[in-house]
């Protein structure tokens, strides 16, 4: 298969299952070359060289299903411990995805509001999808509540009504997952176009 026909893999979501015990691992692709993938998993994991994994990588409008074998395991220390794994694909198949895959982003900021009150003025956007956002916040947002998320990115401005789906402690702050409630068809189309443009810019820069 010619991987050059697909978008670049960097900053896209990856999900794997270990063949021996069906343990699940979630992470992000941080590099790919000649069917060797570098995956960053949050936290420490019991992955070891030689283990076989089955998984999928989500791309914009594509989904890559693959069987891999772990070549190298690197554990990086820091505020948030992560396990970096180098694995080689032994079999892969590219399928059309849903168009709603998640992408990790950098340099994107957001603010969180509840009515006239700003709960968190300077949040870092960690990942985005058509229907969701992952944020790093300094305050703990109550799960199940509805908030308004505002994002300003150059000439682009977005406002979403969102439901707080999960919150977990991460370093000195919190990792928050939100589901977007698209109440405006024009805004939904604009967000979809932004995701497509972001993917093309990432592809061209890689």
N, C-alpha and C positions, 0 to 999 in steps of 0.2 A: 504493500500500500504506500502511496506517495503522500507523506504527511504534509508536504508543501501545499496540498490542496485545502488543508484545514487551517483555521485560525491558530495563532500561537497559543501554547499551553500555559505560559507563565501567568501566575496570579489567578488560576482557576481552581475550582473545588475538586477534591479527590476523595473517594470513598473506597475502602478496601476491606476484604474479609480474608482472614488467614485460613488456609486450606485445612490445617491440622485440627483446629478447634472452633472454627467459625467466629473467632473474636473479631470485632469490628473496629476499624481505625479511620478517623476522619482527619483530613489535612488539606494542604494547599500545594499546588505544583509551583516550585520555585526555579525549575530549569528542566530542559529536555534536549538531548542530542543523541542522534543515532539510536533511537529507541531506548535510551537510558534516561530514566526520569529521576529527578531529585524532588522528594516530597517532604514537606515540613509538617509534622504532627504536633499539636499542642500537648504539652506535658511529657512525662517520661513513659515509655512503653517497653514491653518485653519482646520487641522485635529483634531478630538475630539473623546473621548471615546464613544464606541458604534456604530460608523459609519461603514457601510459595504463597502468593497472595492473588486473589481474584478481586477485580475492582472496576471502577468506572471513573472517568474524568469528564466533567461537564464543561462544554464549550458553548459559545453563543450559537444556538440552533443546531448543535451537534453534541453527541454523547459518544465517548470513546470507551468501549469495553475491552479489558485486557487481562491477561494472565501474566504475572511477573514473578521474578525471583530476586530476593534481597541480596545485593552485592556488598553493601557497606552500611553500617549504622553509626551515625555521629550524634552525640548528645551535646547540645549547646546550652550553656548556663547563662542566666540573666534574670531580669525581673520576672519574666515569664519563661519557664523552662520549656524547651521544645526538643523533639527528637527529629533529626534530619536523616532521611533514609535514601540511599541510592539504590535503585532497582532497575532491572533490565526486563523489557517485555519479551515474552516468549510466544505470545499470540495476541493479536488485537483485531478489533472490528469496529468501524466507525458507523454510527447510526444517526439519523436525524433526531435531534433533541426536541425539547418543548419550547425553546426560545426563552425560558424563564430561569436559566442557570445563574449561579452566583459567581461574582467576580470580586476579588480582593482589590482595594483601591488605596492610593496614598495621596496625602495632601488635601483631602476633602474634609471640610468642616461643616458642622450642623449645630443648630440650637433647638432645644426642646421647650415647648410651651404648654401650659394648661390654662386655657382661657387667657386673661390678660397677664398672667404671671409667667415669667421665664424661669423654668426649673433648672436648666443647664445651658449657659450661654455659649460655651466653647467646647463642643464634643468632636471627637475624631471619628469619622466614618471609616469602618474597617472593611466592610464588604457590602455589596449591593446586588439586588436582583430586581426583576420586574415587580415582584410583590413583597419585597422585604429589605430591611436594612440591619446591619450589625454596627453598633456604636460602642465606643469607649467613653464612659461618663465618669465624672468625679462624684456624682451623687447616685444613690440607689433609687431607681424608679419602681414604684409598686407594680407588681405583675397584674395583668388584666386590666389596667387602666388605659384610657384613651388620651393621647397627647397629640400635639401638632409638631411636626418636624419641619424646620426651615433649612434649606440648603442654598447657599449662594456660591456659584462656581463661575467666576468671570461674568459673562453676559447672561448666564443661565441662572434662573431662580426657580426653586421648587418648594411647594408646601404640600405636606401630606398629613391626613388624619391617620394615625397609627395606633395599633394596640400593642402594648408591651407583652410580648410572648414569654420571654425568660430574662432573668437577671442572675448573674453569678459574679462573685468576687474575683478580681483579676489585678494582682499587684496592689497598688494603692487606690485603685478605682474599681469600676465595675464594667463587665462586658454585658451589653444589653441587646437582645434581639427583638425586632419589631416587625409586625405585619402591616403592610400598607393597605389602607382602604381607599381605592381609587373612586372618588366621587365625581371627578371631572374628566370627561372623555378627552378633552383637549389636553389637559395636564397629563393624562395617562399616555397619550400618543407622544407628547413631548418627552416624557421620561423614557419611553421605549426608543425614541430616536437618539436620546442621549446615551443610552446603553450601547446602541449600535455604533455610534461615533466613537465612544470610549474604546470599544473593542478594536475598531479599525486603527485608532491612533496607537494603541498598544502593539498591534500587529506591525505597523509601519516602523515603530521605534525599535523593535526587537531585532 
